[in-house]
Amino acid sequence: MVPWHERVQGVWFDDLDPYGVLHNMRYLALVERTLSTMWRSCGLGGFRDRTEHAHLVRANHIEYLRPVRGPGHVRVRTWFQALGRTSMTYGFVILPMDDDAPCAVGTRTVVCIDKDSERPVPWTDGLRAAVTPQLWAPADAPQGDAR
């Protein structure tokens, strides 16, 4: 079993900047879509399905290594990288369809919150049981900030 979750995502004409390159903010939208399917594949439901795992994004870190040019498809690979008491860091890489040289790499850190107060709360035991066996941090992965 691979330690990551990968999905092919479409890049459309309206995702491009005036130079025909994927707009910098669209990379994170591709990551968001892939993270949602990763949660479902782990039995945690989709982002909108969850009631006990509400979270807010604390930080996104992304390094753009080479441009994605024109409409087409890319592979987005995500993984659970670190799990803290109230936060979690995902790693991600965006790859072209035809090789493994990254276009972008990064991390996203989220904080579990109480939906009413929007204050940090610990992750549930159920989430910990689902995520802990899948934690993976490749040696060359960007470092996030899970506490």
N, C-alpha and C positions, 0 to 999 in steps of 0.2 A: 504494500500500500504506500503510495506517495504521501509525503507530509504536507502537501499543498492541495489547493482546490483551484482548478483552472477552467475558464470559460472563454469561448470565442465571443467577441463583442464587435458590433458593427461600427464603422466610422463613416459618417454621412457627410454630404456636401456642407450642410449647415453647421457641422462641427469644426469646420476649417476656418483659419484666419485668412486675411486677404492674400497671403502668400501661398495658400494651398497646403498649409501645415496644420495638423491638429492643434486647436487652440489650447493653451496651457491649462485652463480650468476644466476642459473636457476630459482630461486624463483622470481627474478625481471622480467624475461622473461614471466613467467606465469601471473604476475600482469599486465605487458604491454599488453598482449593479452586481458585480461579482461577489462582493461581501454578502449581499442579501441571499444569493443562491448558496453560498457557503454555510450560512446560518441554517437554512432549510435542510441542507444535506447532513447536518449534524443533529437533526431532530430538534432544533431550537426554534423552529418556526421562522417566518419572514420578519423583517423589521417591524411591519405594521401588525403582525399577529401576536407579538409578545406583549404580555401585560406585566410580567415580573422582571423583565430584563430591560427596562427603559434606560437609555443612555444618551449622553450628549458627546459630541466630538470635542475633545480638548485640544488636539493638535494634529495637523497634517504636515508631513515632511516629504518632499518629493525632489528628486534630482532628475533633470531632463538630460539624457545622455546622447540621444540622436533623434531627429524629428520623425514623426509619423506623417508621411506625405500622401495627400489625396484620399478619396473615399476608398473603402475596402474593409478589411477585418484585421483585428489584432487579437492576440491571446493575452488574457489578464490572469495572472497567477497570484493567489492570496494565501495567507496562512496565519494561524494564531502564533504570535511570536513571544508574548509575555503576558502573564496574568498576575495582577497585583490584588490587593484587598478590595479596592474600589475601581480600579482601572484595568484596561486591557489594551495591548498593542498588537496590531496586525502588521504583517509585512506584505509588500506587494511588489510585483514587477510586471511591466507591460512589454510584451514581446511581439515581434513581427510573426507572421504566419510561417515564414520559410527558414528562420534560423533562431538561435537562442541568444543572440546579442541584444541585450536590453535596450529599449527605447527610453524607459524611465524606471526608477526604483524608488521605494519610499516606505514610510510607515504611517499609520493612523493610530492615534491613541484616543480611546473613548473612556468616559467615566460613567459608572452605573449610578443612577439617581433615583430618588423617591419622586414619583410623578407629581405629587402635590406640592412638596416643598422645593423640588429641583435641587436638593442637597445631595452630596455623595452618600451612598450606602454600599455595604459589602455585596458582592455578587452572591447569588444563591448557591447552595450546595449542589443543586441540580445542574446549574451552569458549570460550576467547577468540575463536576464529574464528567460532563460532556467535553469540555475544552482541555482539561489537563493532559489527557493521554495524547492529544493532538498538537501540543506545543512543539514548535520547531523554530530554531534560530540558526540559519546557515551562518557559517563563519564570516562570510562577507556581507551579511545583511546589515542594512542601516539600523541603528539603534533607536528605539523609541523610549517612552517614559512611563512604563507601567509601574504603579506604586502599590 
